Amino acid sequence: MIPNLFADLPEHADQEALADLLKRPGVRIERIVSTGQSSPPGFWYDQAHGEWVAVLAGEARLRFEDERSARTLRAGDFVEIAAHRRHRVEWTREGEPTVWLAVHFD
């Protein structure tokens, strides 16, 4: 269990750091820490569940297949992602952790 959303943030890592904060039937809350990661070229997430995600710290660019341009998300920005809405992470800021709060729901 993470005692604080900003505790133990990695400065650099090969992969995103994922931590489940709460799991209940139909909902999962997760902290994601990105340190320069992005989706692989040509890869699109296509999740069977909905997701609400907020950037708590740092910066990222999120791209939806059905939109003409990517969205830059900064601390405080959030977005709901419907089930099967194809999306990808274009980039996250290198040199400073991007802390996401993700709520996955049925």
N, C-alpha and C positions, 0 to 999 in steps of 0.2 A: 504494500500500500504506500502510495506517495503522500507524505504529510502536507505537502504544499505544492501547488501547480508549478512553481518555479524552482523547486528543489532539485538538485542533482542534474542540472542541464549539461549535456555534453557540448563542448565547443566545436569538435569535429568528430565525425563518425562515418564509417563506410555506408551505414544504413540508418534509416530513421529509427528513433527510439519510441517504441509503442508501449503503453501501459494502460491496462484496463483499470478504471477507477470505480466503476459500478456495473454489475451485470444483474439484470432481472429479466423475467420472461418478456420478450418483445422489445427490450431496450438495453443498450450497452453504451456507456460513456467512457471515452478513451482520451488520454493525453497523447499527442503525437509531437515529437520534437524533430524538426528537420534542420540539418546543418549543411545546406547546399544541395540536397537531393532534388531530383525531378523524376518524372515518369520516363521510362525508356522511349526512344524514338518510335513513333507509330503505335504506342500502347495507349489504350483507352480503358479506364475503369468502367464497368457495366455491372453495377451492383443490383442484387435482387431486393435490396431493402433501401429505405430512405435514409438520408443523412443530413444532419444540420451541423455545420462546422463554423467555428469562429477562430480568428487569429487573435491570440492574446498578447503575443510579442513577436517582433520581427516583421517579415514581409514575404509574400509569395505571389506568384502569378498562376491563376487557375483558368483553365481553358475548357469550355463546353463545346462539344461537336456541333451543336445547333446554333452557335453564336458566331458572328463574324470576327470578333476579336477577343483576346483574353482579358480577364479581370485581374487587376492588381489589388491584392488584399493586404491591408495594413492592420496594426493593432486596433482592435475594436470592431473590425469588419466581420460580417458573417453572411452565410448563404445557406439556403436549403437546397438539397440535391435530391430530386425525385428518384424513385427506383428506376433503374435502367436508363437514366439520363447519362449519356456517355460524357466523361470528363477526364481531364489529366492535369497534373501539376507541371507547368512549364518550367518553373524554377522556384527555388527558395534562396533567400539571401545567404551568401557564404560569409563566414567570419562572425556571424551572430546567430544564435538559435532562433528558429521560428517555432513558436509554441502554439499548437492547435488544440482546441477542445472540440471533440467530435462526438455527436450523439447519433447513434445508429438505432433505427426503429423500424418495426414491421408496418 
